[in-house]
């Protein structure tokens, strides 16, 4: 039975990561609400682990989960949201984070989990690089083939395929299967970090680096920067400094236009219409205003940030969204829940910090199963 479970465990890990990478754009639609298939797959996997009696309850996480949901139910029952919140968003929020209260003994080493992730990301990187070369240099129209699939089965609301800069002729690669080039960039950066920490294969370094480059996205670079900061004592070694400067030099020598496009994005934090401002500045500008308002304790209600009348576009990351929608009481308990249920329970702190940063700041990930469940599975 033990051997059978070990084989089953590996199969489940493979399926989870395969769907997480290559199936992240697929959904099941109920009315106007879309459920990414990874959510269903995770609950099927949890049920399988339950059958093998390999699930235990993380009591601290369960306490936090019940605590913030109690505050949310109190807000709902006492009319704190004045009927402005979405009950569907609330139920989805509760369902999405339910797996975090379970501690699963899947009997696969962390290295096996990371190695499986790397295996699939290597294939995804090759696909993304091929997509970029074909569309940008071979004049092969590789428009988004997912548009031929009925819209009820494809995640809406993401910009998957577009030029890096108008007139450049370079099409940002999203690796075909990723929601956006920024997602492809973050996954490639995460693969580079895992490769550095565990495997150190030169071929893989090269493939993940090129995949990161052809995504033309700064979020993956930010992820690498965070890792560099927490691992600076090792990265400051002479060979690493020489490697880094050599890569930058070669990149600028052979692709000066590419470097200039990336450098030009530094100005985005000052422009209200630019991606940098929309992702990293605007959410906290709105949060600052909210914290001085009358709804600070219990929030405006689930789903309300999408209906705010704001003078600029905003992509709400996790912290502003949780506090604005659910208030400082539930929001603070939720943040402790995330820390308690994930970071405290294992030894791979560097990976945890990197994935936590990815989850908290690099997109609107509070209700994004593709990132939330990546977080849960990897750390």
C-alpha positions in Angstrom: 0.0 0.0 0.0 2.9 2.4 0.8 4.5 1.8 -2.6 1.2 2.3 -4.3 0.6 5.5 -2.5 4.1 6.8 -3.4 3.4 6.2 -7.1 0.0 7.8 -6.8 1.5 10.7 -5.0 4.0 11.3 -7.8 1.2 11.0 -10.4 -0.9 13.6 -8.5 2.1 16.0 -8.2 2.7 15.7 -12.0 -0.9 16.3 -12.9 -1.1 19.3 -10.6 1.9 21.0 -12.0 1.1 20.0 -15.6 -2.4 21.7 -15.3 -0.9 24.6 -13.4 1.4 25.4 -16.3 -0.2 24.2 -19.4 -3.8 24.4 -18.3 -3.9 27.7 -16.6 -6.0 29.4 -19.3 -8.7 26.8 -19.2 -11.8 27.4 -17.1 -15.3 26.1 -16.5 -18.0 28.8 -16.7 -21.1 29.0 -14.6 -23.2 32.0 -15.6 -20.8 35.0 -15.5 -18.3 33.3 -13.2 -15.2 31.4 -14.4 -13.5 28.7 -12.4 -10.0 27.8 -13.6 -9.6 24.0 -13.9 -6.6 24.0 -11.6 -9.1 24.7 -8.7 -11.0 21.5 -9.5 -7.8 19.5 -9.9 -6.5 20.6 -6.5 -9.7 19.5 -4.7 -9.6 16.1 -6.5 -6.0 15.7 -5.4 -6.9 16.6 -1.8 -9.7 14.0 -1.9 -7.2 11.4 -3.1 -4.8 12.2 -0.4 -7.7 12.0 2.1 -8.5 8.5 0.9 -4.9 7.5 1.7 -5.2 9.2 5.1 -2.3 11.5 4.3 -4.0 14.8 5.2 -3.7 16.5 8.6 -5.3 19.8 9.7 -3.0 22.7 10.3 -4.7 23.9 13.4 -3.1 27.4 13.4 -4.2 27.9 9.8 -7.7 26.6 10.6 -8.0 29.0 13.5 -7.0 32.0 11.3 -9.2 30.8 8.4 -12.3 30.6 10.7 -11.3 33.9 12.4 -11.2 36.0 9.2 -14.3 34.3 7.8 -16.2 35.0 11.1 -15.3 38.7 10.7 -16.5 38.6 7.1 -19.8 36.9 8.0 -20.3 39.5 10.8 -19.8 42.3 8.2 -22.3 40.6 5.9 -24.9 39.9 8.6 -24.8 43.4 10.1 -25.1 45.2 6.8 -21.6 46.8 7.0 -21.3 46.6 3.3 -24.7 48.1 2.6 -25.4 45.4 0.0 -22.4 46.5 -2.1 -20.5 43.3 -1.9 -20.7 40.3 -4.3 -21.7 37.1 -2.6 -20.2 35.1 -5.4 -16.8 36.8 -4.9 -17.1 36.0 -1.2 -17.8 32.3 -1.7 -15.0 32.1 -4.3 -12.6 33.7 -1.9 -13.5 31.2 0.9 -13.3 28.2 -1.4 -10.0 29.2 -3.0 -8.1 29.4 0.3 -9.7 26.3 1.9 -6.8 24.0 0.8 -4.4 26.1 2.9 -5.8 24.6 6.2 -4.6 21.1 5.1 -1.1 19.8 5.5 -0.6 17.1 2.9 2.0 14.4 3.3 2.5 13.5 -0.4 5.7 11.6 0.3 7.5 13.3 -2.5 10.6 15.3 -1.6 10.7 19.0 -2.2 13.4 18.4 -4.8 11.0 16.1 -6.7 8.3 18.7 -6.7 10.7 21.4 -7.8 12.2 19.0 -10.4 8.8 18.3 -11.8 8.0 22.0 -12.0 11.4 22.5 -13.8 10.6 19.7 -16.3 7.4 21.3 -17.4 8.8 24.8 -17.4 11.7 23.7 -19.6 9.1 22.6 -22.2 7.0 25.7 -21.7 10.1 27.9 -22.2 11.0 26.2 -25.4 7.5 26.8 -26.7 7.7 30.4 -25.6 11.0 31.0 -27.3 9.7 29.3 -30.5 6.6 31.5 -30.4 8.7 34.6 -30.2 11.1 33.6 -33.0 8.3 32.6 -35.3 6.2 35.7 -34.7 8.9 38.3 -34.5 11.5 37.1 -37.0 9.9 34.5 -39.4 6.8 36.6 -40.0 4.7 33.6 -39.1 1.4 34.8 -37.6 1.1 33.0 -34.3 -1.9 34.8 -33.1 -3.6 33.5 -30.0 -4.9 30.0 -31.0 -6.9 29.9 -27.9 -9.4 32.3 -29.6 -10.6 29.3 -31.6 -11.8 27.6 -28.4 -15.3 28.6 -27.1 -15.0 31.5 -24.7 -16.7 29.6 -21.9 -13.6 27.5 -21.6 -11.0 30.2 -21.7 -10.0 32.6 -19.0 -11.2 36.1 -19.9 -9.7 39.5 -18.8 -6.1 39.0 -19.8 -4.0 40.5 -22.5 -2.1 37.5 -23.9 -0.5 38.5 -27.2 0.8 42.0 -28.2 3.9 44.0 -29.3 6.6 44.8 -26.8 6.6 48.4 -28.1 4.5 49.8 -30.9 6.4 49.5 -34.2 9.2 47.4 -32.7 8.1 44.2 -34.5 8.8 42.2 -31.4 5.8 40.3 -30.1 5.9 39.5 -26.3 5.9 35.8 -25.7 3.3 34.4 -23.3 4.5 30.9 -23.8 1.2 30.2 -25.6 -0.3 28.6 -22.4 0.2 31.5 -19.9 -2.4 34.1 -19.1 -0.1 37.0 -20.0 3.6 37.6 -20.9 4.1 38.8 -17.3 2.9 35.4 -16.0 5.3 33.7 -18.4 8.1 36.0 -17.2 7.4 35.3 -13.5 7.3 31.5 -14.0 10.6 31.7 -16.0 12.2 33.8 -13.3 11.0 31.3 -10.6 12.6 28.5 -12.6 15.9 30.3 -12.8 15.8 30.7 -9.0 14.9 27.0 -8.4 17.6 26.0 -10.9 20.2 28.1 -9.0 19.2 26.7 -5.6 18.9 23.0 -6.4 20.0 21.8 -9.8 22.6 24.2 -11.4 22.3 22.9 -15.0 23.8 25.3 -17.5 21.5 24.3 -20.4 18.5 25.1 -18.2 19.9 28.4 -17.1 20.2 29.4 -20.7 16.6 28.3 -21.7 14.9 30.0 -18.7 16.9 33.2 -19.3 16.0 33.4 -22.9 12.3 32.7 -22.0 12.5 35.6 -19.5 14.0 37.9 -22.1 11.4 37.1 -24.8 8.5 37.8 -22.4 9.6 41.5 -22.4 8.1 41.8 -18.9 9.6 43.5 -15.9 7.8 41.4 -13.3 10.1 38.4 -13.7 13.1 40.7 -13.4 11.7 42.1 -10.2 11.4 38.6 -8.9 15.0 38.0 -9.6 15.9 41.2 -7.9 14.1 40.2 -4.8 16.0 36.9 -4.8 19.2 38.7 -5.3 18.6 40.8 -2.3 17.8 37.9 0.0 20.7 35.9 -1.4 23.2 38.7 -1.8 25.9 37.1 0.3 26.3 34.3 -2.3 25.6 36.4 -5.4 28.4 38.8 -4.5 30.9 36.1 -5.2 33.3 37.1 -8.0 32.2 34.4 -10.5 28.6 35.4 -10.1 29.4 39.1 -10.5 31.4 38.4 -13.7 28.6 36.1 -15.1 26.0 38.8 -14.4 27.9 41.6 -16.0 28.9 39.4 -19.0 25.2 38.6 -19.6 24.2 42.3 -19.4 27.1 43.3 -21.7 26.3 40.6 -24.3 22.6 41.5 -24.1 23.3 45.2 -24.7 25.8 44.5 -27.5 23.6 42.1 -29.5 20.1 43.5 -28.5 20.5 47.2 -27.7 16.9 47.9 -28.7 15.7 45.3 -26.2 17.7 46.8 -23.3 16.4 50.3 -24.3 12.8 49.0 -24.2 13.3 47.6 -20.7 15.1 50.8 -19.5 12.3 53.0 -20.8 9.9 51.1 -18.6 11.5 52.7 -15.5 9.5 55.8 -16.3 6.2 53.9 -16.0 6.0 54.4 -12.3 5.3 58.1 -12.9 2.7 57.8 -15.6 -0.9 57.1 -14.6 -1.5 55.3 -17.9 1.5 53.0 -17.7 1.7 49.5 -16.5 4.2 50.2 -13.8 2.0 52.8 -12.2 -1.2 50.8 -12.6 0.3 47.7 -11.0 2.6 49.0 -8.3 1.7 52.6 -7.4 -2.0 53.1 -8.0 -3.3 50.3 -5.7 -1.4 51.8 -2.7 -2.6 55.4 -3.6 -6.2 54.1 -3.4 -5.4 52.1 -0.2 -4.0 55.2 1.5 -7.2 57.1 0.8 -9.3 54.1 2.0 -7.5 53.9 5.3 -8.6 57.4 6.2 -12.3 56.7 5.4 -15.2 55.5 7.4 -15.2 51.9 6.0 -11.7 51.1 7.2 -12.6 48.5 9.8 -14.9 46.2 7.7 -14.2 47.3 4.1 -16.4 48.1 1.2 -17.4 44.5 0.4 -16.1 41.7 -1.8 -15.7 42.6 -5.5 -16.1 46.3 -4.9 -12.7 47.4 -6.1 -13.7 46.6 -9.6 -16.6 49.1 -9.4 -14.8 52.0 -7.8 -15.0 55.3 -9.7 -11.3 56.2 -9.9 -9.5 58.8 -12.0 -6.9 56.3 -13.2 -6.8 52.6 -14.0 -5.8 50.3 -11.2 -4.7 46.6 -11.0 -5.2 45.8 -7.4 -2.6 43.5 -5.9 -3.3 41.3 -2.8 -2.7 43.7 0.1 -4.8 46.7 -1.2 -7.6 44.5 -2.4 -7.9 42.5 0.8 -7.9 45.6 3.0 -10.2 47.7 0.8 -12.8 44.9 0.3 -12.7 43.2 3.7 -11.3 45.9 6.0 -8.3 46.0 8.3 -9.6 43.4 10.8 -10.3 40.6 8.4 -7.5 41.7 6.2 -4.9 41.6 8.9 -6.1 38.2 10.1 -5.9 36.9 6.5 -2.3 38.0 6.2 -1.4 36.1 9.3 -3.3 33.1 7.9 -1.1 33.2 4.8 2.0 33.4 6.9 0.9 30.7 9.3 -0.4 28.2 6.8 2.6 28.3 4.4 5.8 30.0 5.6 6.0 28.5 9.0 5.6 24.9 8.0 8.8 24.1 5.9 12.5 24.8 5.5 12.8 26.3 2.1 12.6 29.9 3.2 14.1 31.6 0.2 11.6 30.0 -2.2 8.8 30.9 0.2 9.9 34.5 0.3 10.2 34.7 -3.5 6.8 33.1 -4.2 5.2 35.2 -1.4 6.5 38.4 -3.1 5.2 37.1 -6.5 1.8 36.4 -5.0 1.5 39.6 -3.0 2.8 42.2 -5.5 3.2 41.1 -9.1 -0.4 40.9 -10.2 -4.0 40.9 -8.9 -3.5 37.5 -7.3 -6.0 37.5 -4.4 -8.5 35.5 -6.5 -6.1 34.1 -9.1 -6.0 30.3 -8.5 -3.1 30.0 -11.0 -0.9 31.9 -8.6 -2.6 31.1 -5.2 -2.3 27.3 -5.9 1.2 27.6 -7.3 2.0 29.2 -3.9 0.3 26.3 -2.1 1.8 23.5 -4.1 5.4 24.8 -4.2 5.9 26.0 -0.7 
